[in-house]
């Protein structure tokens, strides 16, 4: 009787790292459950390896211009063409910002370039205002921080999480000029240190 799971000790089930389910079919037999399960695992791994990279776009100016005191992850209300463009990495956050209006959070200034294959039935707007999806409790915290404490909401990066595009938002305070210079010095020192270590 065949083992229901892959077993190196049974050559009829396991053969050099691959399951011989084809041999069972050739004899008119049903492959053991373990073989089918193992095949599905390989398929799922292949799908994961072909998935879009986690990071889509990063706002590199954010940490130079602001002190980031807290971070939130928000979903985005996107159109179909935008999702396809994000999967191709065609997004920029350099000139983007987040505002609170009508008790909702909105992303302005983010640039999403439509693909050449985008449907001719739509009229893509690369910099349209996009609503951010947050829990009401999170929104209330952000509204209080912005309106009463003088914080700024800064887009930090766009990334994939469980197959959905997400925006990481920083709750931030603006840096003064001397703070920016200190950040630049620290960045230059880190670069120089990396060069020294590579020698």
C-alpha positions in Angstrom: 0.0 0.0 0.0 1.3 3.4 -1.0 2.0 5.9 1.7 -0.4 8.9 1.6 2.6 11.3 2.0 5.9 11.8 0.2 8.5 9.3 1.6 12.1 9.0 0.4 12.0 5.3 1.5 9.3 4.4 -1.0 10.6 4.9 -4.6 7.0 4.5 -5.9 6.0 7.7 -4.1 9.2 9.8 -4.1 11.8 9.7 -6.9 14.8 12.0 -6.6 12.8 15.0 -5.3 9.9 14.7 -7.6 6.7 12.7 -7.3 5.9 10.3 -10.1 2.2 11.0 -10.3 2.4 10.5 -14.1 3.4 6.9 -13.6 0.2 6.2 -11.6 -1.9 7.8 -14.3 -0.2 5.7 -17.0 -1.2 2.6 -15.1 -4.8 3.9 -14.7 -4.2 4.4 -11.0 -5.2 7.4 -8.9 -2.0 9.2 -7.5 -1.8 9.0 -3.7 -3.2 12.0 -1.8 0.3 13.0 -0.7 1.4 13.3 -4.3 -1.4 15.7 -5.2 -0.9 17.7 -2.1 2.8 18.0 -2.7 2.2 19.1 -6.3 -0.1 21.8 -5.1 2.5 23.1 -2.6 5.0 23.4 -5.4 2.4 25.4 -7.5 1.7 27.7 -4.6 5.4 28.3 -4.1 5.9 29.1 -7.8 3.0 31.6 -7.6 4.5 33.3 -4.6 7.9 33.6 -6.4 6.2 35.3 -9.3 4.3 37.7 -7.1 5.0 41.5 -7.3 7.7 42.8 -5.0 6.5 44.1 -1.6 7.8 47.7 -2.1 6.1 49.7 -4.9 7.4 53.2 -4.3 9.1 55.1 -1.5 9.1 58.8 -0.5 12.7 59.3 0.3 12.3 63.0 1.1 10.0 62.2 4.0 12.6 61.2 6.6 14.9 64.1 5.5 12.2 66.7 5.9 10.3 65.3 8.9 10.6 63.6 12.3 8.4 60.5 12.0 6.8 59.8 15.4 4.3 57.1 14.5 3.2 55.1 11.5 -0.1 53.8 10.1 -1.0 51.5 7.3 -3.9 52.5 5.1 -5.7 50.8 2.2 -6.5 52.8 -1.0 -9.6 53.1 -3.1 -8.1 52.3 -6.5 -9.4 51.9 -10.0 -8.6 48.8 -12.1 -5.9 50.5 -14.3 -4.2 51.8 -11.2 -3.8 48.3 -9.7 -2.2 47.1 -12.9 0.2 50.1 -12.9 1.2 49.5 -9.3 2.0 45.9 -10.1 4.4 47.2 -12.7 5.9 49.6 -10.2 4.8 52.7 -12.0 4.2 55.0 -9.0 5.9 58.0 -7.4 5.3 59.6 -4.0 7.9 62.4 -4.1 5.4 65.2 -4.4 2.5 63.6 -2.5 0.9 64.5 0.8 -2.1 63.4 3.0 -4.9 65.6 4.1 -7.9 65.2 6.4 -11.2 66.4 4.9 -14.8 65.6 5.7 -13.5 63.2 8.4 -11.7 61.1 5.8 -8.0 60.8 4.8 -7.0 61.6 1.2 -3.8 61.1 -0.8 -3.0 64.0 -3.1 -0.1 64.4 -5.6 0.8 60.7 -5.9 1.7 59.9 -9.5 0.5 56.6 -11.0 1.4 56.2 -14.6 -1.1 54.3 -16.7 0.2 51.4 -18.8 0.2 51.6 -22.6 -2.3 48.7 -22.5 -4.8 50.6 -20.4 -8.4 50.4 -21.8 -9.3 53.1 -24.3 -12.7 53.3 -22.6 -11.3 55.0 -19.6 -9.5 58.4 -19.1 -6.7 57.8 -16.6 -5.8 60.6 -14.3 -2.3 59.9 -13.0 -2.5 62.4 -10.1 -6.1 62.1 -9.1 -7.1 62.4 -5.4 -7.4 58.9 -3.8 -9.3 58.1 -0.7 -7.4 56.2 2.0 -9.1 53.4 3.9 -8.6 53.5 7.7 -10.5 52.3 10.7 -12.6 54.9 12.3 -10.6 54.7 15.5 -7.4 55.4 13.5 -9.0 58.3 11.7 -10.1 59.9 14.9 -6.5 59.6 16.3 -5.1 61.2 13.1 -7.7 64.0 13.1 -6.9 64.8 16.7 -3.1 64.8 16.1 -3.4 67.1 13.0 -6.1 69.5 14.1 -5.1 69.9 17.8 -1.4 69.0 18.0 -0.1 70.4 14.8 1.2 67.2 13.3 1.5 66.5 9.5 0.6 63.3 7.7 3.4 62.2 5.3 3.2 59.3 2.8 6.2 57.1 3.4 5.8 54.2 1.0 3.5 52.2 -1.2 3.7 48.4 -0.7 1.9 45.2 -1.1 0.4 43.4 1.8 -1.6 40.1 1.3 -2.1 41.0 -2.3 -3.5 44.5 -1.6 -1.8 47.9 -2.2 -1.2 49.7 1.1 0.1 53.2 1.9 2.4 53.7 5.0 1.6 57.1 6.6 3.9 58.9 9.0 2.6 61.1 11.8 5.3 63.7 11.5 6.7 67.0 12.7 8.7 69.2 10.3 12.4 69.5 10.8 14.1 72.8 11.2 17.0 73.7 8.9 19.7 72.7 11.4 17.9 69.3 11.9 18.0 68.7 8.2 21.7 69.5 8.1 22.3 67.0 11.0 20.4 64.4 9.0 22.5 65.0 6.0 25.7 64.7 8.0 24.6 61.4 9.5 23.6 60.0 6.1 27.0 61.1 4.7 28.8 59.4 7.6 26.9 56.2 7.1 27.8 56.1 3.4 31.5 56.8 4.2 31.4 54.1 6.9 30.1 51.6 4.3 32.9 52.5 1.9 35.5 52.0 4.7 34.1 48.6 5.6 34.1 47.4 2.0 37.9 48.0 1.7 
